[in-house]
Amino acid sequence: MDEKYEYKVRQVEKDLSKEFRFGEGRISGVASLALGILSLLAVLAYLYPSHLTTTELRQIYDAEQLQIVLKYGMYFSLFLGVLTFLLNKAKYKALGMCGIGLTLLAFTLGGYNVPVGLVEPKALSLGVDWLILAFMGSVFIFLILEKLFPQYRDQLIMRPEWDMDMFYFCFNHLAISAILLFANYHTSHFSWAVSSSFQDTIQSVPVWMQFIVIVLCADFVLYWEHRLYHEVTSLWHIHAVHHSVEHMDWLAGSRAHFIQVFSERAMVMVPLYLLGPDEAALNAYVAFAALQAILIHSNLSIPFGPLKYIFVTPQFHHWHHSSEKPALDTNYSAHTILFDVMFKTMHMPGKHWPAQFGTTVRLPASVIGHLLYPLAANMKKLKRRIQR
């Protein structure tokens, strides 16, 4: 802890025009629209499963059981859309109308009665099923928790740039097949390092021990990859996109340049590939990593007790995203705090939380600007070198 630094309390300006309030029709309108979009996407995924669902994920869920969820989602979309009209707030009726329209279109295409059959696997497909399930899970778990236990109480659900981060959320989930394809191709280059006897030893221990080994090995790789993204200038320009977010919540972790998204998934697959753990341990890690990635960015004030001395928590990772001087280039770990402690890169100043987020140099506030930023920044750096 830097004793000379004056830690401040974060001030969040609440935009009352974007606040959700009961009885105005905005909540029902947005919910109807969201359910309408999800319903239409789900129906399309049932109609074209080879192109719009992921082979790995289909092995986990029951498509017929999920049609029951789809059924209630479609009827709730219609109900909430009608409720928006009954509340008689003209400016939100368009949301309800769009929600109803999309749901009726989903019914026209077959609704929750689309036959479920065998699916021809394809190497590349859009992860519409992954997007729907991840969105529903995130909203029902993290959005509710953020409302019950907020760290930044005045921060709204639709805070500044939420729409841009929602785009990143959708892109990351829709591109899951391409990401996995690239990751598998990357790990194939490490086949020379695979040891059958070593993998047999790993598989001989209990699943919970395999899980711990996976977490530590993956965390070690992610720590050093993350640190390189900070300490190598050309890589920082890519990673800066992730750090440009200035409001932390369940959506914030989705913002990242596609190069970083693909490289992180590829690198973390290497230790998993070399360890060769049981499927149960691997699935447990995937679920743990996915949930923790959302959790550590979320707007949550839950203290976590002694767990914060073992695992990366929101407070720990929020400091990593802080633009305040003592926190710059600290807290690289993804799962546990072990390697930050070991390599002396940890910043956890007691009960203090950051007052500021974002990059010290502001990035363009658009997806296209983010996409081109690494190229523009590196070209500018090269130009300065030439001029010298």
Protein Blocks (a to p, Z undefined) as FASTA:
>chain_A
ZZkbccddddddddfklpccehilmmmmmmmmmmmmmmmmmmmmmmmmmlmccfklmmmm
cfklmmmmmmmmmmmmmmmmmmmmmnopaklmmmmmmmmmmmmmmmmnnpjmbccddddd
dfbdcdfklmmmmmmmmmmmmmmmmmmmcfblmlcfklghklmmmmmmmmmmmmmmmmmm
mmmmmmmmmmmmpcfklmmmmmmpcfklmmmmmmmmmmmmmmmmmmmmmmmmklmmmmmm
mmmpcbdcfklmmgccfklmmmmmmmmmmmmmmnopafklmmmmmmmmmmmmmmmmpccf
beolmmlmmbccfklmmmmmpcbfklgopakbfkbmmlmmmnopaccehjaccfbecjfb
dcdfbfklmmmmmmmmmmmmmmmmmmZZ
